[in-house]
Amino acid sequence: QVQLVESGGGLVQPGGSLRLSCAASGIVFSIRAMNWYRQAPGKQRELVAVITGGSSTNYADSVKGRFTISRDNAKSTVYLQMNSLKPEDTAVYYCNTNRGKYEYWGQGTQVTVSS
């Protein structure tokens, strides 16, 4: 019943920007912390950004200052604004949330940073 659907990925040049969206359903969105993860080929999944129900945010050092996570509770959507993109940002980006012992994941959206 819980569904997370990412969108907004694509191909972008180094230095460019992209905004990812994750639309949530089946949860009380406003009280849930939401996370963005990414996984690049041959690498482990990495937590890149967190936004709490109170809208506090945290970022991985690798994206700090370049990425911004935000949420629109009226739309039950969390965003990841990605600026100054680098080739090393290339990955599949996943939206995630947790409720007790349960984990919920989106299907992922591909971000490719290349000239």
C-alpha positions as CSV (number, residue, x, y, z in Angstrom):
1,Q,0.0,0.0,0.0
2,V,2.9,2.3,0.6
3,Q,4.3,3.6,-2.6
4,L,7.2,5.8,-3.4
5,V,7.7,6.9,-7.0
6,E,10.8,8.8,-8.1
7,S,11.0,11.0,-11.2
8,G,13.1,13.7,-12.7
9,G,16.3,11.8,-13.5
10,G,18.0,12.1,-16.8
11,L,21.2,13.1,-18.6
12,V,22.8,16.4,-17.6
13,Q,26.2,18.0,-18.3
14,P,28.8,18.5,-15.6
15,G,27.9,21.7,-13.7
16,G,24.3,21.4,-14.5
17,S,21.3,20.9,-12.3
18,L,18.5,18.5,-11.9
19,R,15.6,18.2,-9.6
20,L,14.3,14.8,-8.5
21,S,10.9,14.2,-7.1
22,C,9.5,11.4,-4.9
23,A,5.8,11.1,-4.6
24,A,4.6,9.2,-1.6
25,S,1.3,7.5,-0.9
26,G,-0.1,5.2,1.7
27,I,1.8,7.0,4.6
28,V,1.1,10.0,6.8
29,F,3.7,11.9,4.8
30,S,4.1,14.9,7.0
31,I,5.4,13.1,10.0
32,R,7.8,10.8,8.2
33,A,11.5,11.4,7.7
34,M,12.4,11.0,4.0
35,N,15.7,9.9,2.6
36,W,17.5,10.0,-0.7
37,Y,20.0,7.2,-1.5
38,R,22.0,6.6,-4.5
39,Q,23.9,3.7,-5.9
40,A,26.5,3.9,-8.6
41,P,27.7,0.9,-10.7
42,G,30.1,-1.2,-8.6
43,K,29.6,0.9,-5.5
44,Q,27.6,0.5,-2.3
45,R,24.3,2.3,-1.8
46,E,25.0,5.7,-0.2
47,L,22.7,7.8,1.9
48,V,22.9,11.3,0.4
49,A,20.2,13.4,2.1
50,V,17.7,13.2,4.9
51,I,14.7,15.4,5.7
52,T,12.8,14.9,9.0
53,G,9.1,15.4,9.6
54,G,10.1,18.6,11.2
55,S,12.0,19.6,8.0
56,S,15.5,19.3,9.5
57,T,18.0,18.2,6.9
58,N,21.3,16.4,6.7
59,Y,23.6,15.6,3.8
60,A,26.4,13.4,2.9
61,D,29.7,15.3,2.8
62,S,30.0,14.5,-0.9
63,V,26.9,16.5,-1.8
64,K,26.8,19.1,0.9
65,G,26.5,22.6,-0.5
66,R,25.4,21.3,-3.9
67,F,22.2,19.3,-3.1
68,T,19.1,20.5,-1.3
69,I,16.4,18.2,0.0
70,S,13.0,19.7,0.6
71,R,9.4,18.5,1.0
72,D,5.9,19.7,0.1
73,N,3.6,18.0,2.5
74,A,0.5,19.2,0.7
75,K,1.7,17.2,-2.3
76,S,3.2,14.3,-0.3
77,T,6.4,14.8,-2.3
78,V,10.0,15.1,-1.4
79,Y,12.5,16.7,-3.7
80,L,16.2,16.6,-4.3
81,Q,17.6,19.7,-6.0
82,M,21.0,18.8,-7.4
83,N,23.2,21.6,-8.5
84,S,26.8,21.7,-9.7
85,L,26.5,18.1,-10.8
86,K,29.7,16.1,-11.2
87,P,30.3,12.9,-13.1
88,E,30.7,11.1,-9.8
89,D,27.1,11.9,-9.0
90,T,26.0,9.5,-11.7
91,A,23.9,6.8,-10.0
92,V,20.4,5.5,-9.6
93,Y,18.7,7.6,-7.0
94,Y,16.2,6.1,-4.6
95,C,13.6,7.6,-2.3
96,N,13.2,5.8,1.0
97,T,11.4,6.1,4.3
98,N,11.0,3.9,7.4
99,R,8.2,3.1,9.7
100,G,9.2,1.0,12.7
101,K,10.8,-2.2,11.4
102,Y,9.5,-1.6,7.8
103,E,11.4,0.0,5.0
104,Y,9.9,1.5,1.9
105,W,11.7,2.2,-1.4
106,G,11.0,3.7,-4.7
107,Q,11.9,2.1,-8.0
108,G,14.8,4.5,-8.5
109,T,15.5,7.1,-11.2
110,Q,18.7,7.2,-13.2
111,V,20.9,10.3,-13.1
112,T,23.8,10.5,-15.5
113,V,26.2,13.4,-15.5
114,S,28.3,13.4,-18.6
115,S,29.4,15.7,-21.4
